[in-house]
Structure formats: structure tokens, C-alpha cells
Amino acid sequence: MLTLEQARERIELIAGKDGRYDPAAFFFVNDSVAAALKWLKSGEMRANDSAPSRGGGEDFHISCRELLEAMRRLARERWGCLARQVLENWGVASTGDVGEIVFMMVDDEKLEWRRRKSDTKEEFRDVYDFKAVFDVWGGD
């Protein structure tokens, strides 16, 4: 298992090799995964009915839509009406970009992210429009 410093260095290496996204975007996706797990386990976020069966403990799986919902909520929590601008500044302009980041992290064996055979990048395409979810302000 990587230390926090080793994981940070690894993510910066992955981001640098790809060049499309700021390393901060990778860290934010990682934070969104942690938030989704926390909110799903606590009941603060409802599970997506189409999510694959969940394993226990280390094998707890979140779906694409659950991750994207957590990302939306976390971005609005952190940056409010500037959420879309922050994400776009990092190169993340669509849910498809989030999928690209997720799969770069999954494909790096040292990060030890796992996926199920049924998980695909295509699941992330056009799930929601950033302008529609971040530029309209109001209650969640």
C-alpha cells in the first residue's frame, strides 16, 4: 500500500504523462470517491439502483453515477457558484473527462484502484451537463 506522499507523487506523474488535466483534478476525483463511499455508507446519498452488487469492506464498489453525484455535491460544497470554473480550469469540462481520470487511476497498478469488468469509460459520457448542474444555484 502506498503512503499518502507516494500516492500524491504517483498521481502527479500520471497527470504529467497525460497532460490534459491538472493534478488537482485527480485529487478531487479521489476526494469524490471518498465522499461517495462515506455518503452511501451513512445513508446521506441514496445508492444508484443500477449499481453492481456491493461487496463489503475493501470491495465496496461505487457506480459511475454515484461518483458523479458525489463529485457534483462536493464541488458545489467547496466552490459554490464557481464550481464549473474551477473544474474547467483543471481541464475537466464534462462527465466524460471524469471517466478519463478515473480510468487513468484504475489503469495504474501502483494506485491499487480496482474496477469491475462491467465498468467502462463510456458510462461516464454525457451523464449530466456541467453548465446545467453547476450554473443553476439552489438547494440540492
HUNOR-V344206 format. One line per field, one symbol per residue. psi: psi as a letter, one per 40 degrees, with the letter a starting at -180 (. if undefined). burial: + if it has 16 or more other ideal C-beta (glycine too) atoms within 10 Angstrom, else -. A space follows every 50 residues. Layout:
# HUNOR-V344206
psi=???
burial=???
This chain:
# HUNOR-V344206
psi=hiidddddddddddddddediidddddddddddddddddddeedhhihde iiihiibdehhiidddddddddddddddebeedddddddeeheidddddd ddddddehdddfiiiidehidddehfdihdddddehhai.
burial=------+--++--++-----+--+++++++-++-+++-++----+-++-- -----------+++++++++++++++------++-++--+++-++-++++ +++++-----+-------+---++--+--+--++------
